[in-house]
Amino acid sequence: MSKKSGPCMVIFNDNQGLCDPYGWDRECKGALTSYDKDTPPVVFPNRQQARKAITVSRRYAELQTAQGEPANTDFIEAVRCIKIVPVDIVKEAAGE
């Protein structure tokens, strides 16, 4: 399985030291938000599913902005910092 078709995460990376993964947004099914203790990072089975979540997140942010509501502007103003990165799934700890 190649890294391009395997499991991945969506992260915010501004290339200035900030690199955070996204979790599911509780307000909008399919949208992403910055992770915290209530929204753990999401691992997607493939890039296609990750891209779909980014699209939903962008559209949700645009809707919130149009309605004058607070929005996650990462998906509008900082979209170049949104990256899909491959992840390794560990089946057993190294050295065991």
Long-range contacts (C-beta under 8 A, 24 or more apart in sequence): 3-86, 4-47, 4-86, 5-46, 5-47, 6-46, 6-86, 6-87, 7-43, 7-44, 7-45, 7-46, 7-86, 7-87, 7-88, 7-89, 8-43, 8-44, 8-46, 8-47, 8-50, 8-84, 8-85, 8-86, 8-87, 9-41, 9-42, 9-43, 9-44, 9-50, 9-84, 9-85, 9-87, 10-42, 10-44, 10-50, 10-53, 10-54, 10-82, 10-83, 10-84, 11-82, 11-83, 11-84, 11-85, 12-74, 12-78, 12-81, 12-82, 12-83, 13-81, 13-83, 14-78, 14-81, 15-81, 22-53, 22-57, 25-57, 25-60, 25-72, 28-56, 28-57, 28-60, 30-56, 30-57, 31-56, 31-57, 31-60, 32-56, 32-57, 32-72, 32-75, 33-57, 33-72, 34-72, 34-74, 43-87, 43-89, 47-84, 50-84, 51-84, 54-82, 54-84
